[in-house]
């Protein structure tokens, strides 16, 4: 089975109040899960990483047979996609810690690919981020 995960993170101020969100879809486009989480104070990049972490945590906890699954994570953060794909170096220590968390979660999963998408193709996850920031709680 193939899963498509849309992730987004945002911070109002940098750093400032931040939230992370994700949507898990089947290959056919059916929404299987969606969630937003208020993070407190964080940077935009930390929020983007938190969205990936929260999505992969859900996958590991709630789905079976993921070693044979394909997972495509789509994000509008070029930095996150390139760093998680191993194409860009990580210079910030806090981001390095978040990247290591993602890599630990990946060890429970099958094939995983990170794909950059333009912001206008990530509007559903962006909407959840903004609702979460407005309410400052889990969506």
BALO-196720 format. One record per residue (C-alpha): x, y, z; residue number from 1; chain. Coordinates in steps of 0.001 Angstrom, whole numbers. Layout:
N
- X,Y,Z,NUM,A $
...
# end
This chain:
139
- 0,0,0,1,A $
- 1089,3557,-633,2,A $
- 411,6451,1714,3,A $
- 669,10134,832,4,A $
- 1317,12437,3779,5,A $
- 969,16205,3478,6,A $
- 2783,18106,6236,7,A $
- 3000,21757,7176,8,A $
- 4260,23810,10055,9,A $
- 4008,27467,10814,10,A $
- 5094,30066,13318,11,A $
- 3609,33502,13858,12,A $
- 6877,35237,14496,13,A $
- 10120,33400,14106,14,A $
- 10254,32135,16788,15,A $
- 6694,32583,17971,16,A $
- 3499,30648,18584,17,A $
- 3815,27602,16333,18,A $
- 1769,24666,15101,19,A $
- 2275,21537,13026,20,A $
- -245,19654,10909,21,A $
- -488,16634,8665,22,A $
- -2954,14754,6514,23,A $
- -2530,11079,5662,24,A $
- -4181,9972,2423,25,A $
- -4408,6716,565,26,A $
- -2939,6562,-2914,27,A $
- -6493,7076,-4197,28,A $
- -6882,10312,-2227,29,A $
- -9036,9091,670,30,A $
- -8280,10992,3887,31,A $
- -7203,8431,6487,32,A $
- -6097,10826,9240,33,A $
- -5551,14510,9845,34,A $
- -4281,16377,12849,35,A $
- -2934,19697,14028,36,A $
- -897,20261,17170,37,A $
- -44,23499,18930,38,A $
- 3684,23500,19727,39,A $
- 4099,26565,21918,40,A $
- 7007,28777,20853,41,A $
- 9107,27474,17952,42,A $
- 10634,28564,14667,43,A $
- 9059,27900,11282,44,A $
- 11646,25217,10533,45,A $
- 11093,23502,13879,46,A $
- 7343,23492,13205,47,A $
- 7885,21989,9740,48,A $
- 9987,19187,11240,49,A $
- 7442,18649,14030,50,A $
- 4751,18058,11393,51,A $
- 6816,15262,9813,52,A $
- 7583,13751,13214,53,A $
- 3942,13771,14322,54,A $
- 2811,12218,11040,55,A $
- 5386,9433,11201,56,A $
- 4614,8803,14884,57,A $
- 966,8269,13970,58,A $
- 1930,5912,11163,59,A $
- 4139,3823,13458,60,A $
- 1483,3648,16198,61,A $
- -1709,3220,14165,62,A $
- -820,1297,11007,63,A $
- 328,-2278,10516,64,A $
- 2715,-3817,7977,65,A $
- 4465,-546,7234,66,A $
- 7727,-2303,6356,67,A $
- 6159,-3213,3007,68,A $
- 4398,133,2529,69,A $
- 5492,3073,433,70,A $
- 5224,6460,2109,71,A $
- 5541,9742,271,72,A $
- 5826,12801,2494,73,A $
- 4924,15987,674,74,A $
- 5961,19301,2214,75,A $
- 6230,22914,1119,76,A $
- 9473,23336,3057,77,A $
- 12397,22900,694,78,A $
- 14751,22897,3681,79,A $
- 13021,19946,5374,80,A $
- 12690,17943,2166,81,A $
- 16316,18454,1128,82,A $
- 17723,17790,4595,83,A $
- 15651,14635,5152,84,A $
- 16583,13434,1666,85,A $
- 20260,13838,2584,86,A $
- 20926,16526,-21,87,A $
- 21580,19461,2329,88,A $
- 23730,19662,5450,89,A $
- 22158,20435,8803,90,A $
- 24005,23236,10560,91,A $
- 21527,24020,13367,92,A $
- 21825,21698,16375,93,A $
- 18109,21879,17267,94,A $
- 17203,20910,13696,95,A $
- 19772,18082,13801,96,A $
- 17977,16643,16855,97,A $
- 14622,16807,15033,98,A $
- 16126,15196,11941,99,A $
- 17474,12365,14100,100,A $
- 13971,11824,15511,101,A $
- 12643,11463,11962,102,A $
- 15400,8998,11078,103,A $
- 14567,6876,14153,104,A $
- 10911,6754,13102,105,A $
- 11931,5847,9543,106,A $
- 13539,2652,10856,107,A $
- 10012,1330,11516,108,A $
- 8821,2091,8005,109,A $
- 9270,747,4504,110,A $
- 10257,2924,1576,111,A $
- 9918,6603,2396,112,A $
- 10383,9515,27,113,A $
- 10293,13250,726,114,A $
- 8886,15442,-1993,115,A $
- 8779,19234,-2210,116,A $
- 5457,20708,-3334,117,A $
- 4510,24356,-3866,118,A $
- 2527,25977,-1061,119,A $
- -644,26201,-3171,120,A $
- -719,22378,-3415,121,A $
- -489,22098,385,122,A $
- -3488,24249,1281,123,A $
- -5288,21556,3332,124,A $
- -2406,21071,5760,125,A $
- -1836,24841,5839,126,A $
- -5484,25368,6810,127,A $
- -5124,22949,9731,128,A $
- -1974,24786,10879,129,A $
- -3820,28097,10883,130,A $
- -6891,26706,12676,131,A $
- -4574,25191,15282,132,A $
- -2684,28476,15709,133,A $
- -5959,30397,16049,134,A $
- -7223,28018,18744,135,A $
- -3794,27223,20256,136,A $
- -4737,23600,20882,137,A $
- -4811,20222,19159,138,A $
- -7190,20106,16186,139,A $
# end
